[in-house]
Amino acid sequence: MQNGAVTSRILLIEDDSTIGEVLESSLRSHGHQITWERTGAAGLARATMAPVDLVLLDLGLPDLDGVEVCRQLRRAQPGCVLVMLTARAGEMDVVVGLEAGADDYLVKPIRLTELHARIRAHLRRNEGPSARSVPPIGDLVVDVPRRRVTVAGQELRLRPKEFDLLARLAAQPDVALSRETLMSDVWDEHWFGSTKTLDVHVAAVRRKIGEIAASTGARVPEIVTLRGHGYRLVLDAPDNGYGSS
């Protein structure tokens, strides 16, 4: 195992033998425990057998639609990190996959240095600024050590990266955080390219907080968009209604 590598249980779902062999060998050389399945059905079956830390999912599978596999994987392994491997670089394809439950995506051909950097970043979930306890914001409580969010005592269910994003924003309420800062702290300090992942996760967190606030009448903060810069978590924002765009 290389110095600094983080050992994890990884489920690889990839039908291409050449790509699969390269990924499996490279990940094992970094000390990870790898299970490689070549079809969506086999991957889903494996996901029901034991917990995994991270799934690498090829969207172009021969037997099942990759996005539907993504949805079912999220239900089977709600706490894992789910990374899509896709040749579909189009923005709509990426958004659909993220909305189906993925935390991140890599576009083929995959650079191994980028793959390992992303895995390290995803598995550092409990480190960095978001790992510190944060005070309540209105009726929103982000319990970082327990990775639990409540609104007026009612639990808010978030996916892993949704929690990390909200925890990072809540660590500095009322502070303007740039897109680059959020991508670095929540995803990868070496991130480059599109930040569509961030936008989709912000939209999901807004929706979930808004739904629970509407049902409970709770006082909750809003994620305000700062055009050309990033986002800010604000209690009692001046606009009307939850979820500034």
C-alpha positions as a Markdown table, in Angstrom:
| # | Residue | x | y | z |
|---|---|---|---|---|
| 1 | Met | 0.0 | 0.0 | 0.0 |
| 2 | Gln | 1.3 | 3.4 | -0.9 |
| 3 | Asn | 2.0 | 6.0 | 1.8 |
| 4 | Gly | -1.0 | 8.1 | 2.6 |
| 5 | Ala | -3.5 | 5.7 | 0.9 |
| 6 | Val | -6.8 | 5.2 | 2.5 |
| 7 | Thr | -8.0 | 1.6 | 2.6 |
| 8 | Ser | -11.7 | 1.1 | 1.8 |
| 9 | Arg | -14.2 | -1.5 | 0.6 |
| 10 | Ile | -14.9 | -0.6 | -3.1 |
| 11 | Leu | -17.5 | -2.2 | -5.3 |
| 12 | Leu | -16.6 | -1.7 | -9.0 |
| 13 | Ile | -19.4 | -2.3 | -11.6 |
| 14 | Glu | -17.8 | -2.2 | -15.0 |
| 15 | Asp | -18.5 | -4.4 | -18.0 |
| 16 | Asp | -15.4 | -3.5 | -20.1 |
| 17 | Ser | -12.7 | -6.1 | -19.2 |
| 18 | Thr | -9.8 | -3.9 | -20.2 |
| 19 | Ile | -11.0 | -0.9 | -18.1 |
| 20 | Gly | -12.0 | -3.2 | -15.2 |
| 21 | Glu | -8.7 | -4.9 | -15.1 |
| 22 | Val | -6.8 | -1.6 | -15.0 |
| 23 | Leu | -9.0 | -0.1 | -12.3 |
| 24 | Glu | -9.0 | -3.2 | -10.2 |
| 25 | Ser | -5.2 | -3.5 | -10.3 |
| 26 | Ser | -4.6 | 0.1 | -9.6 |
| 27 | Leu | -7.0 | 0.2 | -6.7 |
| 28 | Arg | -5.6 | -2.9 | -5.2 |
| 29 | Ser | -2.1 | -1.4 | -5.4 |
| 30 | His | -3.4 | 1.4 | -3.2 |
| 31 | Gly | -4.5 | -1.1 | -0.6 |
| 32 | His | -8.2 | -1.0 | -1.3 |
| 33 | Gln | -10.4 | -4.1 | -1.0 |
| 34 | Ile | -12.0 | -4.5 | -4.4 |
| 35 | Thr | -15.0 | -6.5 | -5.6 |
| 36 | Trp | -15.5 | -6.3 | -9.4 |
| 37 | Glu | -18.8 | -7.1 | -11.0 |
| 38 | Arg | -19.4 | -6.9 | -14.7 |
| 39 | Thr | -23.2 | -6.4 | -14.9 |
| 40 | Gly | -25.7 | -4.2 | -13.2 |
| 41 | Ala | -27.7 | -7.2 | -11.8 |
| 42 | Ala | -24.5 | -8.7 | -10.3 |
| 43 | Gly | -23.5 | -5.4 | -8.8 |
| 44 | Leu | -26.9 | -4.9 | -7.2 |
| 45 | Ala | -26.8 | -8.4 | -5.8 |
| 46 | Arg | -23.4 | -7.8 | -4.4 |
| 47 | Ala | -24.5 | -4.5 | -2.8 |
| 48 | Thr | -27.1 | -6.3 | -0.8 |
| 49 | Met | -24.6 | -8.7 | 0.8 |
| 50 | Ala | -22.3 | -6.5 | 2.8 |
| 51 | Pro | -21.6 | -2.7 | 3.4 |
| 52 | Val | -19.2 | -1.0 | 1.1 |
| 53 | Asp | -17.5 | 2.4 | 1.4 |
| 54 | Leu | -17.6 | 3.4 | -2.2 |
| 55 | Val | -19.1 | 2.3 | -5.5 |
| 56 | Leu | -17.6 | 2.9 | -8.9 |
| 57 | Leu | -20.5 | 2.5 | -11.3 |
| 58 | Asp | -20.2 | 2.4 | -15.1 |
| 59 | Leu | -23.4 | 3.9 | -16.5 |
| 60 | Gly | -23.1 | 2.0 | -19.8 |
| 61 | Leu | -23.9 | -1.4 | -18.6 |
| 62 | Pro | -25.0 | -4.3 | -21.0 |
| 63 | Asp | -28.0 | -5.5 | -19.0 |
| 64 | Leu | -29.6 | -2.7 | -17.0 |
| 65 | Asp | -29.9 | 1.1 | -17.4 |
| 66 | Gly | -27.0 | 2.6 | -15.4 |
| 67 | Val | -29.2 | 5.4 | -13.9 |
| 68 | Glu | -31.7 | 2.8 | -12.6 |
| 69 | Val | -28.8 | 0.8 | -11.1 |
| 70 | Cys | -27.7 | 4.0 | -9.5 |
| 71 | Arg | -31.1 | 4.5 | -7.9 |
| 72 | Gln | -31.2 | 1.0 | -6.6 |
| 73 | Leu | -27.6 | 1.1 | -5.3 |
| 74 | Arg | -28.5 | 4.2 | -3.3 |
| 75 | Arg | -31.4 | 2.4 | -1.6 |
| 76 | Ala | -29.2 | -0.7 | -1.0 |
| 77 | Gln | -26.2 | 1.3 | 0.3 |
| 78 | Pro | -27.5 | 4.6 | 1.6 |
| 79 | Gly | -24.3 | 5.5 | 3.5 |
| 80 | Cys | -21.8 | 4.7 | 0.7 |
| 81 | Val | -20.2 | 7.2 | -1.7 |
| 82 | Leu | -21.4 | 6.5 | -5.2 |
| 83 | Val | -19.2 | 7.7 | -8.1 |
| 84 | Met | -20.5 | 7.3 | -11.7 |
| 85 | Leu | -18.0 | 6.4 | -14.5 |
| 86 | Thr | -19.5 | 7.7 | -17.7 |
| 87 | Ala | -18.7 | 8.4 | -21.3 |
| 88 | Arg | -21.7 | 10.7 | -21.4 |
| 89 | Ala | -20.1 | 14.0 | -20.9 |
| 90 | Gly | -23.3 | 15.9 | -21.7 |
| 91 | Glu | -24.6 | 18.1 | -18.8 |
| 92 | Met | -28.1 | 16.5 | -18.8 |
| 93 | Asp | -26.7 | 13.0 | -18.5 |
| 94 | Val | -24.6 | 14.0 | -15.6 |
| 95 | Val | -27.5 | 15.8 | -13.8 |
| 96 | Val | -29.8 | 12.8 | -14.2 |
| 97 | Gly | -27.2 | 10.6 | -12.7 |
| 98 | Leu | -26.5 | 12.9 | -9.8 |
| 99 | Glu | -30.3 | 13.3 | -9.1 |
| 100 | Ala | -30.6 | 9.5 | -9.2 |
| 101 | Gly | -28.3 | 9.2 | -6.2 |
| 102 | Ala | -24.7 | 9.6 | -7.3 |
| 103 | Asp | -22.3 | 11.8 | -5.3 |
| 104 | Asp | -19.8 | 12.4 | -8.0 |
| 105 | Tyr | -18.8 | 11.4 | -11.5 |
| 106 | Leu | -15.7 | 10.8 | -13.6 |
| 107 | Val | -15.8 | 11.1 | -17.4 |
| 108 | Lys | -14.0 | 8.4 | -19.4 |
| 109 | Pro | -11.2 | 7.9 | -20.3 |
| 110 | Ile | -10.4 | 8.0 | -16.6 |
| 111 | Arg | -7.0 | 9.3 | -15.4 |
| 112 | Leu | -5.9 | 7.1 | -12.5 |
| 113 | Thr | -4.3 | 10.0 | -10.6 |
| 114 | Glu | -7.6 | 11.9 | -10.7 |
| 115 | Leu | -9.5 | 8.7 | -9.7 |
| 116 | His | -7.3 | 8.1 | -6.6 |
| 117 | Ala | -7.4 | 11.8 | -5.6 |
| 118 | Arg | -11.2 | 11.7 | -5.8 |
| 119 | Ile | -11.4 | 8.5 | -3.7 |
| 120 | Arg | -9.1 | 10.0 | -1.0 |
| 121 | Ala | -11.2 | 13.2 | -0.9 |
| 122 | His | -14.5 | 11.2 | -0.6 |
| 123 | Leu | -13.2 | 9.0 | 2.2 |
| 124 | Arg | -12.0 | 12.0 | 4.2 |
| 125 | Arg | -15.7 | 12.6 | 5.0 |
| 126 | Asn | -15.1 | 13.3 | 8.7 |
| 127 | Glu | -12.1 | 15.6 | 8.4 |
| 128 | Gly | -11.6 | 19.2 | 7.7 |
| 129 | Pro | -13.8 | 22.2 | 8.7 |
| 130 | Ser | -17.1 | 20.3 | 8.4 |
| 131 | Ala | -16.0 | 17.9 | 11.1 |
| 132 | Arg | -16.2 | 20.5 | 13.9 |
| 133 | Ser | -19.4 | 20.9 | 15.8 |
| 134 | Val | -21.6 | 23.8 | 14.7 |
| 135 | Pro | -24.2 | 25.7 | 16.6 |
| 136 | Pro | -27.9 | 25.4 | 15.7 |
| 137 | Ile | -29.2 | 27.8 | 13.1 |
| 138 | Gly | -32.8 | 28.6 | 13.8 |
| 139 | Asp | -34.5 | 25.2 | 14.1 |
| 140 | Leu | -31.9 | 23.5 | 12.0 |
| 141 | Val | -29.4 | 21.4 | 14.0 |
| 142 | Val | -26.4 | 19.8 | 12.2 |
| 143 | Asp | -24.9 | 17.1 | 14.5 |
| 144 | Val | -21.5 | 16.6 | 12.8 |
| 145 | Pro | -20.1 | 13.8 | 15.1 |
| 146 | Arg | -23.3 | 11.7 | 14.6 |
| 147 | Arg | -23.8 | 12.9 | 11.0 |
| 148 | Arg | -27.4 | 13.7 | 11.7 |
| 149 | Val | -29.5 | 16.7 | 10.8 |
| 150 | Thr | -32.8 | 17.6 | 12.5 |
| 151 | Val | -35.3 | 20.4 | 11.9 |
| 152 | Ala | -37.4 | 21.2 | 14.9 |
| 153 | Gly | -36.5 | 17.8 | 16.3 |
| 154 | Gln | -37.5 | 15.9 | 13.1 |
| 155 | Glu | -34.7 | 14.1 | 11.3 |
| 156 | Leu | -33.7 | 15.2 | 7.9 |
| 157 | Arg | -32.4 | 12.4 | 5.7 |
| 158 | Leu | -29.5 | 13.5 | 3.5 |
| 159 | Arg | -27.1 | 11.6 | 1.3 |
| 160 | Pro | -23.5 | 11.6 | 2.4 |
| 161 | Lys | -22.3 | 14.5 | 0.2 |
| 162 | Glu | -25.5 | 16.4 | 0.9 |
| 163 | Phe | -24.7 | 16.2 | 4.6 |
| 164 | Asp | -21.1 | 17.3 | 4.0 |
| 165 | Leu | -22.2 | 20.3 | 1.9 |
| 166 | Leu | -24.7 | 21.4 | 4.5 |
| 167 | Ala | -22.2 | 20.9 | 7.4 |
| 168 | Arg | -19.6 | 23.0 | 5.5 |
| 169 | Leu | -22.1 | 25.8 | 4.9 |
| 170 | Ala | -23.4 | 25.6 | 8.5 |
| 171 | Ala | -19.8 | 25.8 | 9.8 |
| 172 | Gln | -19.7 | 29.4 | 8.6 |
| 173 | Pro | -23.3 | 30.8 | 8.5 |
| 174 | Asp | -23.7 | 34.2 | 6.9 |
| 175 | Val | -20.3 | 33.9 | 5.2 |
| 176 | Ala | -20.0 | 34.0 | 1.4 |
| 177 | Leu | -18.3 | 30.7 | 0.3 |
| 178 | Ser | -17.0 | 30.5 | -3.2 |
| 179 | Arg | -17.8 | 27.6 | -5.5 |
| 180 | Glu | -14.1 | 26.8 | -5.5 |
| 181 | Thr | -14.0 | 26.6 | -1.7 |
| 182 | Leu | -17.0 | 24.4 | -1.5 |
| 183 | Met | -15.8 | 22.0 | -4.2 |
| 184 | Ser | -12.4 | 21.9 | -2.5 |
| 185 | Asp | -13.7 | 21.3 | 1.0 |
| 186 | Val | -16.6 | 18.9 | 0.2 |
| 187 | Trp | -15.3 | 17.1 | -2.9 |
| 188 | Asp | -11.7 | 17.4 | -3.9 |
| 189 | Glu | -9.0 | 20.1 | -3.3 |
| 190 | His | -7.7 | 19.3 | -6.8 |
| 191 | Trp | -11.1 | 19.6 | -8.5 |
| 192 | Phe | -11.2 | 21.2 | -11.9 |
| 193 | Gly | -13.8 | 21.5 | -14.6 |
| 194 | Ser | -17.6 | 21.7 | -14.2 |
| 195 | Thr | -19.1 | 22.3 | -10.8 |
| 196 | Lys | -22.5 | 20.9 | -11.8 |
| 197 | Thr | -22.1 | 18.4 | -9.0 |
| 198 | Leu | -22.3 | 21.3 | -6.5 |
| 199 | Asp | -25.3 | 22.8 | -8.1 |
| 200 | Val | -27.3 | 19.6 | -8.1 |
| 201 | His | -26.4 | 18.9 | -4.4 |
| 202 | Val | -27.4 | 22.5 | -3.4 |
| 203 | Ala | -30.7 | 22.1 | -5.2 |
| 204 | Ala | -31.4 | 18.7 | -3.4 |
| 205 | Val | -30.5 | 20.1 | 0.1 |
| 206 | Arg | -32.7 | 23.2 | -0.5 |
| 207 | Arg | -35.6 | 21.0 | -1.5 |
| 208 | Lys | -35.3 | 18.7 | 1.5 |
| 209 | Ile | -35.0 | 21.5 | 4.0 |
| 210 | Gly | -37.8 | 23.3 | 2.3 |
| 211 | Glu | -40.1 | 20.3 | 2.4 |
| 212 | Ile | -39.6 | 19.6 | 6.1 |
| 213 | Ala | -39.8 | 23.3 | 7.0 |
| 214 | Ala | -43.2 | 23.5 | 5.2 |
| 215 | Ser | -44.5 | 20.5 | 7.0 |
| 216 | Thr | -43.3 | 21.6 | 10.5 |
| 217 | Gly | -43.5 | 25.4 | 10.3 |
| 218 | Ala | -39.9 | 25.5 | 11.5 |
| 219 | Arg | -37.6 | 28.5 | 11.1 |
| 220 | Val | -34.7 | 27.3 | 8.9 |
| 221 | Pro | -31.9 | 29.0 | 7.0 |
| 222 | Glu | -31.7 | 29.4 | 3.3 |
| 223 | Ile | -28.9 | 28.6 | 0.9 |
| 224 | Val | -28.6 | 31.8 | -1.0 |
| 225 | Thr | -27.0 | 31.9 | -4.4 |
| 226 | Leu | -24.3 | 34.6 | -4.9 |
| 227 | Arg | -24.2 | 34.9 | -8.6 |
| 228 | Gly | -20.7 | 34.7 | -10.0 |
| 229 | His | -19.3 | 33.6 | -6.6 |
| 230 | Gly | -21.0 | 30.8 | -4.7 |
| 231 | Tyr | -23.4 | 30.3 | -1.8 |
| 232 | Arg | -24.2 | 31.5 | 1.7 |
| 233 | Leu | -26.3 | 29.9 | 4.4 |
| 234 | Val | -28.6 | 32.6 | 5.8 |
| 235 | Leu | -31.2 | 32.6 | 8.5 |
| 236 | Asp | -34.1 | 35.0 | 7.8 |
| 237 | Ala | -32.9 | 35.9 | 4.2 |
| 238 | Pro | -34.6 | 39.0 | 2.9 |
| 239 | Asp | -36.3 | 37.3 | -0.1 |
| 240 | Asn | -39.8 | 35.7 | 0.1 |
| 241 | Gly | -40.0 | 31.9 | 0.3 |
| 242 | Tyr | -37.5 | 29.2 | 0.8 |
| 243 | Gly | -34.7 | 28.4 | -1.7 |
| 244 | Ser | -33.1 | 31.3 | -3.5 |
| 245 | Ser | -32.0 | 30.5 | -6.9 |
